[in-house]
Amino acid sequence: MADEEPVDQKKYLEDGCKPKCVKQLRSYEACVKRIQGDESGHKHCTGQYFDYWSCVDKCVSSFICLEPQFG
């Protein structure tokens, strides 16, 4: 076991949390669709994007806080 590479659990936790943030994801996707074709560069969906990842991060952090500390 000492020769095994450590596995970053964050991706697995994020994948498990994404279904809990569908509302934020749909809001982001709707924004992307709404501004599609904007050539001015003034319209963006940054707020919706960050809302989605904030939801995922909050969910992931709840799992991390529950894991036992090593060391």
C-alpha positions in Angstrom: 0.0 0.0 0.0 2.9 2.4 0.6 3.7 2.3 -3.1 0.2 3.4 -4.2 -0.4 7.0 -5.3 -2.8 8.9 -3.1 -6.2 9.5 -4.7 -7.7 12.9 -4.5 -11.2 12.4 -3.2 -12.4 15.9 -4.2 -13.5 14.8 -7.7 -15.5 11.9 -6.3 -17.1 14.1 -3.7 -17.9 16.8 -6.3 -19.5 14.2 -8.6 -21.7 13.0 -5.7 -22.7 16.6 -4.9 -23.6 17.8 -8.4 -27.1 16.2 -8.3 -27.9 18.2 -5.2 -27.2 21.5 -7.2 -29.4 20.9 -10.2 -31.3 24.1 -9.6 -28.2 26.2 -9.8 -26.9 24.2 -12.8 -30.2 24.8 -14.7 -30.0 28.5 -14.0 -26.5 28.6 -15.4 -27.5 26.7 -18.5 -30.5 28.9 -19.0 -28.3 32.0 -18.8 -25.8 30.5 -21.3 -28.7 29.8 -23.7 -30.1 33.3 -23.2 -26.9 35.1 -24.1 -25.9 32.8 -26.9 -25.0 34.8 -29.9 -24.0 37.9 -27.9 -21.0 39.4 -29.8 -20.6 42.5 -27.6 -18.9 40.5 -24.8 -20.9 42.5 -22.2 -23.3 39.7 -21.3 -22.0 36.8 -19.1 -23.2 34.1 -16.7 -20.4 34.4 -14.1 -22.8 34.8 -11.3 -24.8 31.7 -12.1 -21.6 29.8 -12.7 -20.3 30.7 -9.2 -23.6 30.0 -7.6 -23.4 26.5 -9.0 -19.9 25.8 -7.8 -20.6 27.4 -4.5 -23.4 24.9 -4.0 -21.1 22.0 -5.0 -18.3 23.3 -2.7 -20.7 23.7 0.3 -21.9 20.1 -0.2 -18.3 18.8 -0.5 -17.2 20.7 2.6 -19.9 19.0 4.6 -18.4 15.6 3.8 -14.8 16.8 4.5 -15.8 18.1 7.9 -17.2 14.6 8.7 -14.1 12.7 7.7 -11.6 11.7 10.5 -8.4 13.7 10.7 -5.2 11.9 10.1 -1.8 12.6 11.6 
